[in-house]
Amino acid sequence: MSDRSLRGMRLGAQSMESEAGVEPAPRQRVEYRCEDGEQVFVTFSSEAEIPPVWTSKTGKEAFLVDGERPSEGAEKAVRTHWDMLLERRSIPELEQILEDRITLLREKRGERAGA
């Protein structure tokens, strides 16, 4: 019985389907270049939209070779909570509100104003 034992495969380890007749999707190889001359090659689907900027493995920004560079001034500055607050209130007004809230908090705690 031991000479005729069945040999099995681990579940999920290998596919039983062959690669015959399978064609991979069409691809294109795109070149990017950093400011210091480092080349970065990325493979995309032929249908994919190619981004003008790519981050290399070293963390540097690489720009598309023979492509348009993105404009720097197009980005809008991010408004913080503080910026929006200053649009509604002045600094002296904010200081007065702070003093009022601190006084109210101290009264709730039972503390004296001078303590």
Distance bins in CASP14 RR format, pairs under 12 A and 6 or more apart:
PFRMAT RR
TARGET T0000
AUTHOR 0000-0000-0000
RMODE 2
METHOD distances of the structure
MODEL  1
8 14 0 0 0 0 0 1 0 0 0 0 0
8 16 0 0 0 0 0 1 0 0 0 0 0
9 15 0 0 0 0 0 1 0 0 0 0 0
9 16 0 0 0 0 1 0 0 0 0 0 0
15 22 0 0 0 0 0 1 0 0 0 0 0
24 43 0 0 0 0 0 1 0 0 0 0 0
24 45 0 0 0 0 0 1 0 0 0 0 0
24 46 0 0 0 0 0 1 0 0 0 0 0
25 43 0 0 0 0 0 1 0 0 0 0 0
25 44 0 0 0 0 0 1 0 0 0 0 0
25 45 1 0 1 0 0 0 0 0 0 0 0
25 46 1 0 0 1 0 0 0 0 0 0 0
25 47 0 0 0 0 1 0 0 0 0 0 0
25 48 0 0 0 0 0 1 0 0 0 0 0
26 43 0 0 0 0 0 1 0 0 0 0 0
26 44 0 0 0 0 0 1 0 0 0 0 0
26 45 1 0 0 1 0 0 0 0 0 0 0
26 46 1 0 1 0 0 0 0 0 0 0 0
26 47 1 0 0 1 0 0 0 0 0 0 0
26 48 0 0 0 0 0 1 0 0 0 0 0
27 41 0 0 0 0 0 1 0 0 0 0 0
27 42 0 0 0 0 0 1 0 0 0 0 0
27 43 1 0 1 0 0 0 0 0 0 0 0
27 44 1 0 0 1 0 0 0 0 0 0 0
27 45 1 0 0 1 0 0 0 0 0 0 0
27 46 1 0 0 1 0 0 0 0 0 0 0
27 47 0 0 0 0 1 0 0 0 0 0 0
27 48 0 0 0 0 1 0 0 0 0 0 0
28 41 0 0 0 0 0 1 0 0 0 0 0
28 42 0 0 0 0 1 0 0 0 0 0 0
28 43 1 0 0 1 0 0 0 0 0 0 0
28 44 1 0 1 0 0 0 0 0 0 0 0
28 45 1 0 0 1 0 0 0 0 0 0 0
28 46 1 0 1 0 0 0 0 0 0 0 0
28 47 0 0 0 0 1 0 0 0 0 0 0
28 48 0 0 0 0 1 0 0 0 0 0 0
28 49 0 0 0 0 0 1 0 0 0 0 0
28 50 0 0 0 0 1 0 0 0 0 0 0
29 39 0 0 0 0 0 1 0 0 0 0 0
29 40 0 0 0 0 0 1 0 0 0 0 0
29 41 1 0 1 0 0 0 0 0 0 0 0
29 42 1 0 0 1 0 0 0 0 0 0 0
29 43 1 0 1 0 0 0 0 0 0 0 0
29 44 0 0 0 0 1 0 0 0 0 0 0
29 45 0 0 0 0 0 1 0 0 0 0 0
29 46 0 0 0 0 0 1 0 0 0 0 0
29 50 0 0 0 0 0 1 0 0 0 0 0
29 65 0 0 0 0 0 1 0 0 0 0 0
30 39 0 0 0 0 0 1 0 0 0 0 0
30 40 0 0 0 0 1 0 0 0 0 0 0
30 41 1 0 0 1 0 0 0 0 0 0 0
30 42 1 0 1 0 0 0 0 0 0 0 0
30 43 1 0 0 1 0 0 0 0 0 0 0
30 44 1 0 1 0 0 0 0 0 0 0 0
30 45 0 0 0 0 0 1 0 0 0 0 0
30 46 0 0 0 0 0 1 0 0 0 0 0
30 48 0 0 0 0 1 0 0 0 0 0 0
30 49 0 0 0 0 0 1 0 0 0 0 0
30 50 1 0 1 0 0 0 0 0 0 0 0
30 51 0 0 0 0 1 0 0 0 0 0 0
30 52 0 0 0 0 0 1 0 0 0 0 0
30 53 0 0 0 0 0 1 0 0 0 0 0
30 54 0 0 0 0 1 0 0 0 0 0 0
30 62 0 0 0 0 0 1 0 0 0 0 0
30 63 0 0 0 0 0 1 0 0 0 0 0
30 64 1 0 0 1 0 0 0 0 0 0 0
30 65 0 0 0 0 1 0 0 0 0 0 0
30 66 0 0 0 0 1 0 0 0 0 0 0
30 67 0 0 0 0 0 1 0 0 0 0 0
31 37 0 0 0 0 0 1 0 0 0 0 0
31 38 0 0 0 0 0 1 0 0 0 0 0
31 39 1 0 0 1 0 0 0 0 0 0 0
31 40 1 0 0 1 0 0 0 0 0 0 0
31 41 1 0 1 0 0 0 0 0 0 0 0
31 42 0 0 0 0 1 0 0 0 0 0 0
31 43 0 0 0 0 0 1 0 0 0 0 0
31 44 0 0 0 0 0 1 0 0 0 0 0
31 50 0 0 0 0 0 1 0 0 0 0 0
31 54 0 0 0 0 1 0 0 0 0 0 0
31 56 0 0 0 0 0 1 0 0 0 0 0
31 62 0 0 0 0 1 0 0 0 0 0 0
31 63 0 0 0 0 0 1 0 0 0 0 0
31 64 1 0 0 1 0 0 0 0 0 0 0
31 65 1 0 1 0 0 0 0 0 0 0 0
31 66 0 0 0 0 1 0 0 0 0 0 0
31 67 0 0 0 0 0 1 0 0 0 0 0
32 38 0 0 0 0 1 0 0 0 0 0 0
32 39 1 0 0 1 0 0 0 0 0 0 0
32 40 1 0 1 0 0 0 0 0 0 0 0
32 41 1 0 0 1 0 0 0 0 0 0 0
32 42 1 0 0 1 0 0 0 0 0 0 0
32 43 0 0 0 0 0 1 0 0 0 0 0
32 44 0 0 0 0 0 1 0 0 0 0 0
32 50 0 0 0 0 1 0 0 0 0 0 0
32 51 0 0 0 0 1 0 0 0 0 0 0
32 52 0 0 0 0 1 0 0 0 0 0 0
32 53 1 0 0 1 0 0 0 0 0 0 0
32 54 1 0 1 0 0 0 0 0 0 0 0
32 55 0 0 0 0 1 0 0 0 0 0 0
32 56 1 0 0 1 0 0 0 0 0 0 0
32 57 0 0 0 0 0 1 0 0 0 0 0
32 60 0 0 0 0 1 0 0 0 0 0 0
32 61 0 0 0 0 1 0 0 0 0 0 0
32 62 1 1 0 0 0 0 0 0 0 0 0
32 63 1 0 0 1 0 0 0 0 0 0 0
32 64 1 0 1 0 0 0 0 0 0 0 0
32 65 1 0 0 1 0 0 0 0 0 0 0
32 66 0 0 0 0 0 1 0 0 0 0 0
32 67 0 0 0 0 1 0 0 0 0 0 0
32 69 0 0 0 0 0 1 0 0 0 0 0
33 39 1 0 1 0 0 0 0 0 0 0 0
33 40 1 0 0 1 0 0 0 0 0 0 0
33 41 0 0 0 0 0 1 0 0 0 0 0
33 42 0 0 0 0 0 1 0 0 0 0 0
33 53 0 0 0 0 0 1 0 0 0 0 0
33 54 0 0 0 0 1 0 0 0 0 0 0
33 56 0 0 0 0 1 0 0 0 0 0 0
33 60 0 0 0 0 0 1 0 0 0 0 0
33 61 0 0 0 0 0 1 0 0 0 0 0
33 62 1 0 1 0 0 0 0 0 0 0 0
33 63 1 0 0 1 0 0 0 0 0 0 0
33 64 0 0 0 0 1 0 0 0 0 0 0
33 65 1 0 1 0 0 0 0 0 0 0 0
33 66 0 0 0 0 1 0 0 0 0 0 0
33 67 0 0 0 0 0 1 0 0 0 0 0
33 69 0 0 0 0 0 1 0 0 0 0 0
34 40 1 0 0 1 0 0 0 0 0 0 0
34 53 0 0 0 0 0 1 0 0 0 0 0
34 54 0 0 0 0 1 0 0 0 0 0 0
34 55 0 0 0 0 1 0 0 0 0 0 0
34 56 1 0 0 1 0 0 0 0 0 0 0
34 57 0 0 0 0 0 1 0 0 0 0 0
34 58 0 0 0 0 1 0 0 0 0 0 0
34 59 0 0 0 0 1 0 0 0 0 0 0
34 60 1 0 1 0 0 0 0 0 0 0 0
34 61 1 0 0 1 0 0 0 0 0 0 0
34 62 1 0 1 0 0 0 0 0 0 0 0
34 63 1 0 0 1 0 0 0 0 0 0 0
34 64 0 0 0 0 0 1 0 0 0 0 0
34 65 0 0 0 0 0 1 0 0 0 0 0
35 53 0 0 0 0 0 1 0 0 0 0 0
35 56 0 0 0 0 0 1 0 0 0 0 0
35 58 0 0 0 0 0 1 0 0 0 0 0
35 60 1 0 0 1 0 0 0 0 0 0 0
35 61 1 0 0 1 0 0 0 0 0 0 0
35 62 0 0 0 0 1 0 0 0 0 0 0
35 63 0 0 0 0 1 0 0 0 0 0 0
35 69 0 0 0 0 0 1 0 0 0 0 0
36 56 0 0 0 0 0 1 0 0 0 0 0
36 58 0 0 0 0 1 0 0 0 0 0 0
36 59 0 0 0 0 0 1 0 0 0 0 0
36 60 1 0 0 1 0 0 0 0 0 0 0
36 61 0 0 0 0 0 1 0 0 0 0 0
36 62 0 0 0 0 1 0 0 0 0 0 0
36 63 0 0 0 0 0 1 0 0 0 0 0
37 56 0 0 0 0 0 1 0 0 0 0 0
37 58 0 0 0 0 0 1 0 0 0 0 0
37 60 0 0 0 0 1 0 0 0 0 0 0
37 61 0 0 0 0 0 1 0 0 0 0 0
37 62 0 0 0 0 1 0 0 0 0 0 0
37 63 0 0 0 0 0 1 0 0 0 0 0
37 65 0 0 0 0 0 1 0 0 0 0 0
38 54 0 0 0 0 0 1 0 0 0 0 0
38 55 0 0 0 0 0 1 0 0 0 0 0
38 56 1 0 0 1 0 0 0 0 0 0 0
38 57 0 0 0 0 1 0 0 0 0 0 0
38 58 1 0 0 1 0 0 0 0 0 0 0
38 59 0 0 0 0 0 1 0 0 0 0 0
38 60 1 0 0 1 0 0 0 0 0 0 0
38 61 0 0 0 0 0 1 0 0 0 0 0
38 62 1 0 0 1 0 0 0 0 0 0 0
38 63 0 0 0 0 0 1 0 0 0 0 0
38 65 0 0 0 0 0 1 0 0 0 0 0
39 54 0 0 0 0 0 1 0 0 0 0 0
39 56 0 0 0 0 1 0 0 0 0 0 0
39 57 0 0 0 0 0 1 0 0 0 0 0
39 58 0 0 0 0 0 1 0 0 0 0 0
39 60 0 0 0 0 0 1 0 0 0 0 0
39 62 0 0 0 0 1 0 0 0 0 0 0
39 63 0 0 0 0 0 1 0 0 0 0 0
39 64 0 0 0 0 0 1 0 0 0 0 0
39 65 0 0 0 0 1 0 0 0 0 0 0
40 51 0 0 0 0 0 1 0 0 0 0 0
40 53 0 0 0 0 0 1 0 0 0 0 0
40 54 1 0 0 1 0 0 0 0 0 0 0
40 55 0 0 0 0 1 0 0 0 0 0 0
40 56 1 0 1 0 0 0 0 0 0 0 0
40 57 1 0 0 1 0 0 0 0 0 0 0
40 58 0 0 0 0 1 0 0 0 0 0 0
40 59 0 0 0 0 0 1 0 0 0 0 0
40 60 0 0 0 0 1 0 0 0 0 0 0
40 61 0 0 0 0 0 1 0 0 0 0 0
40 62 1 0 1 0 0 0 0 0 0 0 0
40 63 0 0 0 0 1 0 0 0 0 0 0
40 64 0 0 0 0 1 0 0 0 0 0 0
40 65 0 0 0 0 1 0 0 0 0 0 0
41 54 0 0 0 0 1 0 0 0 0 0 0
41 56 0 0 0 0 0 1 0 0 0 0 0
41 57 0 0 0 0 0 1 0 0 0 0 0
41 62 0 0 0 0 1 0 0 0 0 0 0
41 64 0 0 0 0 0 1 0 0 0 0 0
41 65 0 0 0 0 0 1 0 0 0 0 0
42 48 0 0 0 0 0 1 0 0 0 0 0
42 50 0 0 0 0 1 0 0 0 0 0 0
42 51 0 0 0 0 1 0 0 0 0 0 0
42 53 0 0 0 0 0 1 0 0 0 0 0
42 54 1 0 1 0 0 0 0 0 0 0 0
42 55 0 0 0 0 0 1 0 0 0 0 0
42 56 0 0 0 0 1 0 0 0 0 0 0
42 57 0 0 0 0 0 1 0 0 0 0 0
42 62 0 0 0 0 1 0 0 0 0 0 0
42 64 0 0 0 0 1 0 0 0 0 0 0
42 65 0 0 0 0 0 1 0 0 0 0 0
43 50 0 0 0 0 0 1 0 0 0 0 0
43 54 0 0 0 0 0 1 0 0 0 0 0
44 50 1 0 0 1 0 0 0 0 0 0 0
44 51 0 0 0 0 1 0 0 0 0 0 0
44 54 0 0 0 0 0 1 0 0 0 0 0
44 64 0 0 0 0 0 1 0 0 0 0 0
49 64 0 0 0 0 0 1 0 0 0 0 0
50 63 0 0 0 0 0 1 0 0 0 0 0
50 64 1 0 0 1 0 0 0 0 0 0 0
50 65 0 0 0 0 0 1 0 0 0 0 0
50 66 0 0 0 0 0 1 0 0 0 0 0
50 67 0 0 0 0 1 0 0 0 0 0 0
50 68 0 0 0 0 0 1 0 0 0 0 0
51 61 0 0 0 0 0 1 0 0 0 0 0
51 62 0 0 0 0 0 1 0 0 0 0 0
51 63 0 0 0 0 0 1 0 0 0 0 0
51 64 1 0 0 1 0 0 0 0 0 0 0
51 67 0 0 0 0 0 1 0 0 0 0 0
51 68 0 0 0 0 0 1 0 0 0 0 0
51 70 0 0 0 0 1 0 0 0 0 0 0
52 61 0 0 0 0 0 1 0 0 0 0 0
52 62 0 0 0 0 0 1 0 0 0 0 0
52 63 1 0 0 1 0 0 0 0 0 0 0
52 64 1 0 1 0 0 0 0 0 0 0 0
52 65 0 0 0 0 0 1 0 0 0 0 0
52 66 0 0 0 0 0 1 0 0 0 0 0
52 67 1 0 0 1 0 0 0 0 0 0 0
52 68 1 0 0 1 0 0 0 0 0 0 0
52 69 1 0 0 1 0 0 0 0 0 0 0
52 70 1 0 1 0 0 0 0 0 0 0 0
52 71 0 0 0 0 0 1 0 0 0 0 0
52 74 0 0 0 0 0 1 0 0 0 0 0
53 59 0 0 0 0 0 1 0 0 0 0 0
53 60 0 0 0 0 0 1 0 0 0 0 0
53 61 1 0 1 0 0 0 0 0 0 0 0
53 62 1 0 0 1 0 0 0 0 0 0 0
53 63 1 0 0 1 0 0 0 0 0 0 0
53 64 1 0 0 1 0 0 0 0 0 0 0
53 67 0 0 0 0 0 1 0 0 0 0 0
53 68 0 0 0 0 0 1 0 0 0 0 0
53 69 0 0 0 0 1 0 0 0 0 0 0
53 70 1 0 0 1 0 0 0 0 0 0 0
53 71 0 0 0 0 0 1 0 0 0 0 0
53 72 0 0 0 0 0 1 0 0 0 0 0
54 60 0 0 0 0 1 0 0 0 0 0 0
54 61 1 0 0 1 0 0 0 0 0 0 0
54 62 1 0 1 0 0 0 0 0 0 0 0
54 63 0 0 0 0 1 0 0 0 0 0 0
54 64 1 0 0 1 0 0 0 0 0 0 0
54 65 0 0 0 0 0 1 0 0 0 0 0
54 67 0 0 0 0 0 1 0 0 0 0 0
54 70 0 0 0 0 0 1 0 0 0 0 0
55 61 1 0 0 1 0 0 0 0 0 0 0
55 62 1 0 0 1 0 0 0 0 0 0 0
55 63 0 0 0 0 0 1 0 0 0 0 0
56 62 1 0 1 0 0 0 0 0 0 0 0
56 63 0 0 0 0 0 1 0 0 0 0 0
61 69 0 0 0 0 0 1 0 0 0 0 0
61 70 0 0 0 0 0 1 0 0 0 0 0
61 72 0 0 0 0 0 1 0 0 0 0 0
62 69 0 0 0 0 0 1 0 0 0 0 0
63 69 1 0 1 0 0 0 0 0 0 0 0
63 70 0 0 0 0 1 0 0 0 0 0 0
64 70 0 0 0 0 1 0 0 0 0 0 0
77 83 0 0 0 0 1 0 0 0 0 0 0
78 84 0 0 0 0 0 1 0 0 0 0 0
79 85 0 0 0 0 0 1 0 0 0 0 0
79 86 0 0 0 0 0 1 0 0 0 0 0
79 87 0 0 0 0 1 0 0 0 0 0 0
80 86 0 0 0 0 1 0 0 0 0 0 0
80 87 0 0 0 0 0 1 0 0 0 0 0
81 87 0 0 0 0 0 1 0 0 0 0 0
81 88 0 0 0 0 0 1 0 0 0 0 0
82 88 0 0 0 0 0 1 0 0 0 0 0
82 89 0 0 0 0 0 1 0 0 0 0 0
82 91 0 0 0 0 0 1 0 0 0 0 0
82 94 0 0 0 0 0 1 0 0 0 0 0
83 89 0 0 0 0 0 1 0 0 0 0 0
85 91 0 0 0 0 0 1 0 0 0 0 0
85 93 0 0 0 0 0 1 0 0 0 0 0
85 94 1 0 0 1 0 0 0 0 0 0 0
85 97 0 0 0 0 0 1 0 0 0 0 0
86 93 0 0 0 0 0 1 0 0 0 0 0
86 94 0 0 0 0 1 0 0 0 0 0 0
88 94 0 0 0 0 1 0 0 0 0 0 0
88 97 0 0 0 0 0 1 0 0 0 0 0
89 95 0 0 0 0 1 0 0 0 0 0 0
89 96 0 0 0 0 1 0 0 0 0 0 0
89 97 1 0 0 1 0 0 0 0 0 0 0
89 98 0 0 0 0 0 1 0 0 0 0 0
90 96 0 0 0 0 1 0 0 0 0 0 0
90 97 0 0 0 0 0 1 0 0 0 0 0
91 97 0 0 0 0 0 1 0 0 0 0 0
91 98 0 0 0 0 0 1 0 0 0 0 0
92 98 0 0 0 0 0 1 0 0 0 0 0
92 99 0 0 0 0 0 1 0 0 0 0 0
93 99 0 0 0 0 0 1 0 0 0 0 0
93 100 0 0 0 0 0 1 0 0 0 0 0
94 100 0 0 0 0 0 1 0 0 0 0 0
94 101 0 0 0 0 0 1 0 0 0 0 0
95 101 0 0 0 0 0 1 0 0 0 0 0
95 102 0 0 0 0 0 1 0 0 0 0 0
96 102 0 0 0 0 0 1 0 0 0 0 0
96 103 0 0 0 0 0 1 0 0 0 0 0
97 103 0 0 0 0 0 1 0 0 0 0 0
97 104 0 0 0 0 0 1 0 0 0 0 0
98 104 0 0 0 0 0 1 0 0 0 0 0
98 105 0 0 0 0 0 1 0 0 0 0 0
99 105 0 0 0 0 0 1 0 0 0 0 0
99 106 0 0 0 0 0 1 0 0 0 0 0
99 113 0 0 0 0 0 1 0 0 0 0 0
100 106 0 0 0 0 0 1 0 0 0 0 0
100 107 0 0 0 0 0 1 0 0 0 0 0
101 107 0 0 0 0 0 1 0 0 0 0 0
101 108 0 0 0 0 0 1 0 0 0 0 0
102 108 0 0 0 0 0 1 0 0 0 0 0
102 109 0 0 0 0 0 1 0 0 0 0 0
102 111 0 0 0 0 0 1 0 0 0 0 0
102 113 0 0 0 0 1 0 0 0 0 0 0
102 114 0 0 0 0 0 1 0 0 0 0 0
102 115 0 0 0 0 0 1 0 0 0 0 0
103 109 0 0 0 0 0 1 0 0 0 0 0
103 110 0 0 0 0 0 1 0 0 0 0 0
103 111 0 0 0 0 1 0 0 0 0 0 0
103 112 0 0 0 0 0 1 0 0 0 0 0
103 113 1 0 0 1 0 0 0 0 0 0 0
103 114 0 0 0 0 0 1 0 0 0 0 0
103 115 0 0 0 0 0 1 0 0 0 0 0
104 110 0 0 0 0 0 1 0 0 0 0 0
104 111 0 0 0 0 0 1 0 0 0 0 0
104 113 0 0 0 0 0 1 0 0 0 0 0
105 111 0 0 0 0 1 0 0 0 0 0 0
105 113 0 0 0 0 0 1 0 0 0 0 0
106 112 1 0 0 1 0 0 0 0 0 0 0
106 113 1 0 0 1 0 0 0 0 0 0 0
106 114 0 0 0 0 1 0 0 0 0 0 0
106 115 1 0 0 1 0 0 0 0 0 0 0
107 113 0 0 0 0 1 0 0 0 0 0 0
107 114 0 0 0 0 0 1 0 0 0 0 0
107 115 0 0 0 0 0 1 0 0 0 0 0
109 115 0 0 0 0 1 0 0 0 0 0 0
END
